[in-house]
């Protein structure tokens, strides 16, 4: 499960400028051809070396907020009693990233392992803060993970994290509320979704099909599904083009209808009012990542038996295209003095026994093995009326559109979303104009930090 409020700025100008200077001088992460796995560096650390590190033991500090890792750490220490893992919750999302970057810049207090979401990982790779895991044989894990997460941990010819979970999108909806308003079948297309949104809100102005006050992660996920590719990245040359991107315009035109009709609940996601709105039947659905079930079960307990999961609505009837929303990796920090042991922990937590432990405790897998397991696929969930929801979510994972990229300063870009595109939700501009403003502000920031921006 990955829950973040994507605010704040991760890297200051000095950190990015240093990174760009290093890259211009010929860093180890640039150059070289990629193999089919996306990696070019041969492994220099063998499995025997990793086992030796585990047998010798030592201390590891892991910064992570993901709750299932507590059980993983306990099991890992039982299996390898000479290893002590200090699991630290240094904050969720941006709070951790800011603390992590401060530690990197100070040169002290850096953990051995850090929990980093996919959209933020390129920024840490750019500043040479995380280790290229190819030296440990990570390239051989190609095929272990589903394509979306595996693509998300690669940059400039290397693997910089191991996928911990994924967030293929689906429609989570309150069947009781839908039925109340005469919606017997969940919308299969976004046109149907918009029509249902208007139907619900016209019948009861206090009820909405969903909420949205402007969210960068949701917006980019929707553009991704619509076939958009507003970002392009090649080393320190990046492109930002929302104004001329067909997928962006498709999303903006559709969502503008809901904004103009006041058909979106003006409640911010992850707030108390958001949970209360779902509990009261005032927010009837969410289009969100596959990690959402545990949050509904814990945060909207009164909805048990009422909610269901359906495929993500499509932009074209009959299509089967989804995108990712959220998801995160574990990375080895370059400042770690025990990198072999740190990688051995990563592999245990994301590939070996820990992967199953995390799924058993509610995480949505990034691993093909767990995703295709009959036990996983056929598990019923009483919260969702005993529906086998993992069948819907696993199908979504196989339908994620390829080719999406995040900026190497995506954390900053997301932090200014509400000051640019977000104005459209309060009547300050159209969504298309707001996205153009987001584009322009992102381009300016990139140029100010020394990127070549198209």
C-alpha positions in Angstrom: 0.0 0.0 0.0 1.3 3.5 -0.8 -0.4 6.5 0.5 1.1 10.0 0.0 0.2 13.6 0.1 2.5 14.8 -2.6 3.5 18.2 -1.3 6.8 19.9 -0.5 10.1 20.1 -2.5 12.6 17.3 -2.3 15.8 18.8 -3.8 17.1 22.3 -3.7 18.9 23.9 -6.6 22.4 23.1 -5.2 21.7 19.4 -5.0 20.4 19.2 -8.5 23.1 21.5 -9.9 25.8 19.2 -8.4 24.1 16.2 -9.9 23.9 17.7 -13.3 27.5 18.8 -13.2 28.5 15.2 -12.3 26.4 13.9 -15.2 27.9 16.3 -17.6 31.4 15.2 -16.6 30.6 11.6 -17.4 28.8 9.8 -14.6 28.7 6.0 -14.3 24.9 6.0 -14.8 25.1 7.4 -18.3 26.2 5.8 -21.6 26.3 2.2 -22.6 23.6 0.2 -24.3 20.6 -1.3 -22.4 19.8 -5.0 -22.5 16.3 -6.2 -22.7 16.2 -5.9 -18.9 17.1 -2.2 -19.2 20.6 -2.8 -17.6 24.1 -2.6 -18.9 26.4 -3.2 -15.9 27.6 -6.8 -15.3 27.1 -8.3 -11.8 30.2 -8.1 -9.7 28.7 -9.5 -6.5 27.6 -13.2 -6.6 24.9 -14.9 -4.7 27.6 -16.6 -2.6 28.9 -13.1 -1.6 25.4 -12.2 -0.5 25.0 -15.4 1.5 28.3 -14.7 3.1 27.2 -11.2 4.1 24.0 -12.7 5.7 26.0 -15.3 7.6 28.5 -12.7 8.9 25.6 -10.5 9.9 25.6 -6.8 10.9 23.3 -3.9 11.4 21.0 -2.3 8.8 18.8 0.8 9.1 15.8 0.8 6.9 13.6 3.9 6.4 10.1 2.9 5.4 6.4 3.6 6.3 4.9 0.6 4.6 3.2 -1.4 7.4 3.8 -5.0 6.1 7.5 -4.6 6.4 7.3 -5.0 10.2 6.5 -8.6 9.7 9.1 -9.0 7.0 11.8 -7.6 9.2 10.8 -9.9 12.1 10.9 -13.0 9.9 14.2 -11.9 8.2 15.9 -11.5 11.6 14.6 -14.9 12.7 16.1 -16.5 9.5 19.4 -14.5 9.8 19.9 -14.1 13.5 23.2 -12.3 13.1 21.5 -9.4 11.3 19.8 -6.7 13.2 17.4 -4.4 11.2 16.4 -1.1 12.6 13.1 -0.2 10.9 12.4 3.5 11.1 9.3 5.4 10.0 10.9 8.7 9.0 7.7 10.0 7.6 5.3 9.2 4.7 6.2 10.1 1.1 7.6 13.6 0.9 8.3 13.9 4.6 10.7 10.9 4.3 12.2 12.2 1.1 13.0 15.6 2.6 14.6 13.9 5.6 16.5 11.5 3.4 17.9 14.3 1.2 18.9 16.4 4.2 20.8 13.4 5.5 22.5 12.8 2.2 23.5 16.5 1.9 24.8 16.5 5.5 26.8 13.3 4.9 25.5 11.6 8.1 22.4 9.7 9.3 21.7 8.2 5.9 19.9 4.8 6.2 21.2 1.7 4.4 17.8 1.1 2.7 15.0 3.5 1.8 11.4 3.1 0.8 11.0 5.3 -2.4 8.0 5.6 -4.6 8.4 5.1 -8.3 7.7 8.8 -9.2 10.4 9.9 -6.8 13.1 7.4 -7.6 14.5 9.2 -10.7 15.3 12.2 -8.5 17.5 10.2 -6.2 19.2 8.4 -9.0 20.0 11.7 -10.6 21.8 12.9 -7.5 23.7 9.6 -7.2 22.1 9.0 -3.9 21.1 5.4 -4.6 23.1 2.4 -5.8 23.0 0.9 -9.3 21.8 -2.6 -8.3 23.2 -4.3 -11.4 26.4 -5.0 -9.6 24.4 -7.4 -7.4 22.8 -9.1 -10.3 19.5 -7.3 -10.3 19.3 -7.5 -14.1 18.7 -11.2 -13.8 15.4 -10.4 -12.1 13.9 -9.3 -15.4 10.6 -11.1 -15.7 10.2 -11.5 -11.9 8.1 -8.3 -11.7 5.2 -7.0 -13.7 6.2 -4.6 -16.5 5.0 -1.4 -15.0 6.9 -1.6 -11.7 10.0 -3.1 -13.4 10.2 -0.3 -15.8 9.7 2.2 -13.0 12.9 1.2 -11.2 15.2 1.6 -14.2 17.0 4.7 -15.4 20.0 5.4 -17.6 21.0 1.8 -18.1 20.6 0.6 -14.5 18.3 -0.8 -11.9 18.1 1.5 -8.9 15.5 -0.2 -6.7 13.5 -3.4 -6.4 9.7 -3.1 -6.8 7.9 -3.6 -3.5 4.3 -3.1 -4.7 2.3 -1.8 -7.5 -0.8 0.3 -8.2 -2.6 -0.8 -11.3 -5.8 1.2 -11.4 -9.4 0.0 -11.0 -12.8 1.4 -10.2 -13.8 0.9 -6.5 -17.5 1.7 -6.1 -20.2 1.6 -3.5 -22.7 -0.8 -5.1 -25.4 0.2 -2.6 -25.2 3.9 -3.7 -25.0 3.0 -7.4 -28.1 0.9 -7.1 -29.9 3.6 -5.2 -29.5 5.9 -8.2 -30.5 3.3 -10.8 -26.9 2.4 -11.8 -27.0 -1.4 -12.1 -23.8 -1.8 -14.1 -20.5 0.0 -13.3 -19.5 2.4 -16.1 -17.3 0.7 -18.7 -16.2 3.9 -20.4 -15.4 7.4 -19.3 -18.4 8.7 -21.2 -20.7 6.4 -19.2 -18.9 7.4 -16.0 -19.5 11.1 -16.7 -23.2 10.4 -17.5 -23.5 8.4 -14.2 -21.8 11.3 -12.3 -24.4 13.8 -13.6 -27.2 11.4 -12.9 -26.2 10.9 -9.3 -25.6 14.5 -8.5 -28.7 15.7 -10.2 -30.8 13.2 -8.2 -29.2 14.3 -4.9 -26.9 17.3 -4.9 -25.2 16.1 -1.7 -23.9 12.9 -3.4 -21.1 12.7 -5.9 -19.6 9.9 -8.0 -16.2 10.8 -6.7 -14.1 13.6 -5.2 -11.3 15.7 -6.8 -9.8 19.0 -5.7 -6.7 18.5 -7.9 -4.2 15.7 -7.5 -1.0 15.5 -9.5 -0.7 11.7 -9.2 -4.3 11.0 -10.2 -4.0 13.4 -13.1 -0.9 11.9 -14.5 -2.3 8.4 -14.1 -5.4 9.4 -16.1 -3.3 11.0 -18.8 -1.2 7.8 -18.9 -4.2 5.6 -19.4 -5.5 8.0 -22.2 -2.3 7.3 -24.1 -0.6 10.5 -23.1 3.2 10.9 -22.9 3.7 14.5 -21.8 7.1 13.7 -20.3 10.2 12.5 -22.1 13.5 11.9 -20.4 17.0 11.2 -21.8 19.6 11.8 -19.2 19.5 15.5 -18.3 17.5 16.3 -21.4 13.8 16.3 -20.6 10.6 17.3 -22.4 7.3 18.6 -20.8 4.4 19.0 -23.2 0.9 18.9 -21.9 -0.5 21.4 -24.3 0.4 19.4 -27.4 -0.2 15.9 -25.9 -3.3 14.1 -27.3 -3.9 12.0 -24.2 -3.7 15.1 -21.9 -6.2 16.9 -24.1 -8.5 13.9 -24.0 -8.5 13.7 -20.2 -8.8 17.5 -19.8 -11.9 17.7 -22.1 -13.6 14.9 -20.3 -12.8 16.0 -16.7 -13.7 19.6 -17.5 -17.3 18.4 -17.9 -17.4 17.3 -14.3 -15.7 20.4 -13.1 -18.1 22.7 -15.0 -21.1 20.7 -13.7 -19.9 20.8 -10.1 -20.2 17.0 -10.2 -17.0 16.4 -8.2 -17.1 16.4 -4.4 -14.9 19.3 -3.2 -13.2 17.1 -0.6 -9.5 16.5 -0.5 -8.4 12.8 -0.6 -7.0 11.3 2.6 -8.7 13.9 4.8 -11.1 13.0 7.5 -13.9 14.5 5.5 -13.0 12.2 2.6 -13.3 9.1 4.8 -16.5 10.5 6.3 -17.9 11.2 2.8 -17.4 7.6 1.7 -18.8 6.2 5.0 -22.0 8.4 4.6 -22.5 7.3 1.0 -21.7 10.9 -0.3 -18.7 9.8 -2.3 -19.7 6.8 -4.4 -16.5 5.6 -6.1 -12.7 6.0 -6.5 -10.6 5.3 -9.5 -7.3 4.5 -7.8 -4.5 2.0 -7.4 -4.8 -1.7 -6.4 -3.4 -1.0 -2.9 -6.7 0.7 -1.9 -8.6 -2.2 -0.3 -6.9 -2.1 3.0 -7.5 1.6 3.3 -11.2 1.2 2.6 -11.5 -1.6 5.1 -9.7 0.3 7.9 -11.0 3.8 7.1 -14.6 3.1 5.9 -15.6 0.2 8.1 -19.3 0.9 7.7 -19.0 0.2 4.0 -18.3 -3.4 4.5 -20.3 -5.6 2.1 -21.3 -2.5 0.0 -18.2 -1.9 -2.0 -17.1 -3.7 -5.2 -14.2 -3.5 -7.7 -14.6 -3.1 -11.5 -12.2 -2.6 -14.3 -11.0 1.0 -14.9 -13.4 2.8 -17.3 -12.0 3.0 -20.8 -11.5 5.9 -23.2 -12.6 3.7 -26.1 -15.4 1.2 -25.7 -14.0 -2.4 -25.7 -10.4 -1.3 -25.0 -8.4 -2.8 -22.2 -5.8 -0.3 -21.2 -4.9 0.8 -17.6 -2.2 2.7 -15.9 -0.4 2.8 -12.5 -1.3 4.9 -9.6 1.3 4.8 -6.8 3.6 1.9 -6.0 7.0 1.9 -4.5 10.5 0.4 -4.3 13.2 -0.4 -1.8 16.6 1.1 -2.7 20.1 0.8 -1.3 21.6 4.2 -0.4 25.0 4.9 -1.8 26.1 6.1 1.7 25.5 2.7 3.1 28.7 1.0 4.4 27.0 -2.4 4.2 25.6 -2.5 0.7 25.8 -6.3 0.2 23.8 -7.0 3.3 21.4 -4.2 2.3 20.8 -5.7 -1.1 20.3 -9.1 0.5 17.5 -7.6 2.6 16.0 -6.0 -0.5 15.9 -9.3 -2.3 14.4 -11.1 0.7 11.7 -8.4 1.1 10.7 -8.1 -2.6 11.5 -11.4 -4.3 12.0 -14.2 -1.7 9.9 -15.1 1.4 9.2 -11.5 2.2 7.2 -11.0 -1.0 4.6 -13.6 0.1 4.6 -12.3 3.7 3.7 -8.8 2.4 0.9 -10.2 0.2 -0.5 -12.3 3.1 -0.6 -9.1 5.2 -2.5 -7.0 2.6 0.0 -5.6 0.1 -0.7 -5.7 -3.6 2.2 -7.6 -5.3 4.6 -6.4 -8.0 5.8 -10.0 -8.5 4.5 -12.1 -11.3 4.6 -15.2 -9.0 2.3 -13.8 -6.4 0.1 -12.0 -8.9 -0.6 -15.3 -10.8 -1.0 -17.5 -7.7 -4.4 -19.3 -7.6 -4.6 -18.6 -3.8 -4.2 -14.9 -4.5 -6.6 -14.8 -7.5 -9.4 -16.9 -5.8 -9.3 -15.2 -2.5 -12.7 -13.7 -1.6 -13.0 -10.5 0.4 -16.1 -10.0 2.7 -15.6 -6.3 2.6 -16.3 -6.4 -1.1 -19.3 -8.8 -0.8 -17.0 -11.9 -1.1 -16.0 -10.7 -4.6 -12.7 -12.1 -5.9 -11.3 -8.6 -6.3 -7.7 -9.7 -7.0 -8.9 -11.1 -10.4 -9.9 -7.6 -11.5 -6.8 -6.0 -10.0 -4.4 -8.6 -11.5 -6.0 -8.2 -14.9 -5.4 -4.4 -14.6 -1.7 -5.1 -13.9 -1.4 -6.9 -17.2 -3.0 -4.1 -19.1 -0.9 -1.1 -18.0 0.1 1.0 -21.0 3.8 0.9 -21.7 6.1 3.8 -22.3 5.3 6.2 -19.4 8.1 8.3 -17.9 8.3 10.6 -14.9 10.5 13.7 -14.7 13.8 13.5 -12.8 12.3 16.3 -10.7 8.8 14.9 -10.5 8.5 15.5 -6.7 9.0 19.2 -7.3 6.6 19.2 -10.3 3.9 17.5 -8.2 4.4 20.0 -5.4 3.4 22.9 -7.7 0.3 21.2 -9.2 -2.2 22.9 -7.0 -0.7 26.3 -7.7 -1.1 25.8 -11.4 -3.4 23.1 -12.7 -5.2 23.0 -9.4 -6.7 26.4 -10.0 -9.1 24.9 -12.5 -10.9 23.1 -9.7 -11.9 26.4 -8.0 -12.8 28.2 -11.2 -9.5 30.0 -11.7 -8.9 28.6 -15.2 -9.8 25.7 -17.5 -8.1 22.4 -16.8 -6.3 22.6 -20.2 -5.0 26.1 -19.3 -4.1 24.9 -15.9 -2.1 22.0 -17.3 -0.3 24.4 -19.6 0.6 26.5 -16.6 1.9 23.4 -14.9 3.9 22.6 -18.0 5.4 26.1 -18.1 6.3 26.2 -14.4 7.9 22.7 -14.7 9.9 23.8 -17.7 11.1 26.9 -15.9 12.2 25.0 -12.9 14.0 22.4 -15.0 15.9 25.1 -16.9 16.8 26.9 -13.6 18.4 23.6 -12.3 20.5 23.2 -15.5 18.4 20.6 -17.4 18.0 20.9 -21.1 14.3 21.2 -21.4 12.2 20.8 -24.6 
